């Protein structure tokens, strides 16, 4: 009989997207054409992006620190455009907001590529969150994944595991924020051609698979 899955009590979900350009945009940056990027973003991300949401690092000590920041408060999102690549961070990244997020973030990446006239290398997505414990303690579940006797750690408070594949990985560890909870991180790499809608579909399945290992489900 299949195990009955409980709905996961997910806390503080965080999503991060990273992609490097095939070539750096040093000549564009020092040719004072950052305004082309800003204009492209303002047009593509209205009304979520306003003039007040555009800032830049005025104290950059080196090329790696130089970036323009685009804040999207309504989506709890920040986009950092640098000389070597782009990073997008999303707080409270629950699946109810994913259709809007995928649309806006795809518009952002499309606008960036048009503005810099460069293609991206592989794209990487990281989804991280904490889990509150339910009726059954997580320690009991985690002992199925490790050999506590071989580790001489039968009295350990908790255990953690990490699994790596060529294009993905996941980590399940003790939470440092939620008492008796777990911290989960899912990472996957995609080709430069993948669109956010496709990425979201794969990431949803990845999250479901990890939760099922813990006797949990999304909904």
C-alpha positions in Angstrom: 0.0 0.0 0.0 1.5 3.4 -1.0 2.6 5.6 1.9 0.2 8.4 2.7 1.9 11.7 2.1 1.3 14.8 4.3 1.3 18.3 3.0 4.7 20.0 3.6 4.8 23.0 5.8 7.3 25.0 3.8 8.9 28.1 5.3 10.9 30.9 3.7 11.2 29.5 0.2 13.9 31.2 -1.8 14.7 31.0 -5.6 17.9 32.0 -7.3 18.7 32.1 -11.0 22.2 32.5 -12.4 23.5 32.7 -15.9 26.8 34.0 -17.4 27.1 35.6 -20.8 29.1 33.7 -23.5 31.3 36.8 -23.5 31.6 39.6 -20.9 30.1 43.0 -21.6 33.1 45.0 -20.5 33.2 47.1 -23.7 29.5 47.9 -23.3 29.9 48.8 -19.7 32.9 51.1 -20.1 31.4 52.5 -23.3 28.8 54.0 -20.9 26.0 52.1 -22.6 24.5 50.8 -19.3 21.5 53.1 -20.1 20.6 50.7 -23.0 20.2 47.9 -20.5 18.1 50.1 -18.1 15.9 51.3 -21.0 15.3 47.7 -22.1 14.4 46.6 -18.6 12.1 49.6 -17.9 10.1 48.8 -21.1 10.0 45.1 -20.6 9.1 45.0 -16.9 6.6 47.8 -16.5 4.6 48.3 -14.3 6.6 46.1 -11.8 9.8 48.0 -12.4 9.9 51.8 -11.7 12.7 54.3 -11.8 13.0 54.1 -8.0 13.8 50.4 -8.4 16.9 50.9 -10.4 20.2 51.3 -8.5 23.9 50.5 -9.1 26.9 49.6 -7.0 28.8 52.8 -6.6 31.5 51.3 -4.4 32.5 48.4 -6.6 36.2 47.5 -5.9 36.6 45.3 -9.0 34.9 44.3 -12.2 33.2 41.3 -10.5 31.4 43.7 -8.1 30.1 46.1 -10.7 26.4 45.7 -11.3 23.0 47.4 -11.9 20.2 46.3 -9.6 16.5 46.1 -10.6 14.1 45.7 -7.7 10.6 44.3 -8.2 8.9 44.8 -4.8 5.6 43.4 -5.9 7.3 40.1 -6.8 9.8 40.1 -3.9 12.5 39.9 -6.6 15.8 41.5 -7.4 17.7 41.3 -10.7 21.5 42.0 -10.6 23.0 42.6 -14.0 26.8 42.5 -14.0 29.7 42.4 -16.5 29.9 38.6 -16.6 26.3 37.5 -15.9 23.0 38.0 -14.3 21.5 36.8 -11.0 17.8 36.9 -10.1 16.7 36.4 -6.5 13.1 35.7 -5.4 11.9 35.7 -1.8 8.7 33.7 -0.8 8.8 31.9 -4.1 5.6 29.8 -3.6 4.1 28.0 -6.6 0.9 30.1 -6.6 3.0 33.0 -8.0 5.0 31.0 -10.5 2.9 31.8 -13.6 3.4 35.6 -13.1 7.0 35.1 -12.1 7.9 33.0 -15.1 6.4 35.6 -17.4 8.1 38.5 -15.8 11.5 36.8 -15.4 11.5 35.5 -19.0 10.8 39.1 -20.2 13.7 40.3 -18.1 16.1 37.7 -19.6 14.9 38.4 -23.1 15.3 42.2 -22.6 18.8 41.7 -21.2 19.9 39.6 -24.2 18.5 42.2 -26.6 20.2 45.0 -24.6 23.6 43.5 -24.5 23.5 41.7 -27.8 25.0 38.6 -26.2 23.8 35.0 -25.6 23.8 33.2 -22.3 25.7 30.1 -21.3 24.0 27.4 -19.2 21.4 28.6 -16.8 21.3 27.4 -13.1 18.3 27.5 -10.8 18.5 26.9 -7.0 15.3 26.4 -4.9 15.8 26.4 -1.1 13.4 26.3 1.8 12.9 25.1 5.4 10.4 22.5 6.6 8.5 22.5 9.9 8.2 19.1 11.5 4.8 17.4 11.6 3.5 14.5 13.8 6.5 12.4 12.9 10.0 13.7 13.7 12.2 14.3 10.8 15.1 12.4 12.5 13.2 9.2 12.1 12.8 9.8 8.4 16.4 10.8 7.9 17.8 7.7 9.6 16.6 5.8 6.5 19.1 7.6 4.4 22.2 7.1 6.5 23.9 4.3 8.3 24.1 5.7 11.8 25.9 2.6 13.2 28.7 2.8 10.6 29.1 6.5 11.5 29.0 5.6 15.2 26.4 8.3 15.6 23.3 6.6 16.9 22.8 9.4 19.4 23.1 12.2 16.8 20.4 14.8 16.9 19.9 14.9 13.2 21.4 13.8 9.9 21.9 15.3 6.5 22.3 13.9 2.9 23.3 15.3 -0.4 22.9 13.7 -3.8 24.6 14.9 -7.0 23.8 14.2 -10.7 25.5 15.6 -13.8 22.9 18.3 -14.2 21.2 18.5 -10.8 21.6 18.0 -7.1 19.6 18.1 -3.8 20.5 18.6 -0.2 18.5 17.7 2.9 20.0 18.9 6.2 19.0 20.1 9.6 17.5 23.6 9.6 19.4 26.3 11.5 16.2 28.4 11.6 13.2 26.2 12.2 13.4 24.2 15.4 13.6 20.4 14.7 13.0 21.3 11.0 14.9 20.6 7.8 16.6 22.7 5.2 16.2 21.6 1.6 18.0 22.8 -1.5 17.4 21.7 -5.0 19.8 22.8 -7.8 19.5 22.1 -11.5 21.3 23.3 -14.6 19.6 24.0 -17.9 20.7 24.8 -21.4 20.7 28.4 -22.5 17.7 27.8 -24.8 15.4 26.7 -22.0 12.5 29.1 -21.2 11.3 29.8 -17.7 8.0 28.0 -18.2 9.8 24.8 -19.0 12.3 25.4 -16.2 9.5 25.8 -13.7 7.8 22.6 -14.8 11.0 20.6 -14.2 11.8 22.4 -10.9 8.3 21.6 -9.6 8.9 17.9 -10.3 12.3 18.0 -8.6 10.8 19.6 -5.5 8.0 17.0 -5.4 10.5 14.2 -5.7 12.5 15.4 -2.7 9.4 15.9 -0.6 8.1 12.5 -1.4 11.4 11.0 0.0 10.4 12.7 3.2 6.8 11.4 3.2 5.5 14.9 2.1 3.8 16.5 -0.8 3.3 20.0 -2.1 -0.6 20.1 -2.1 
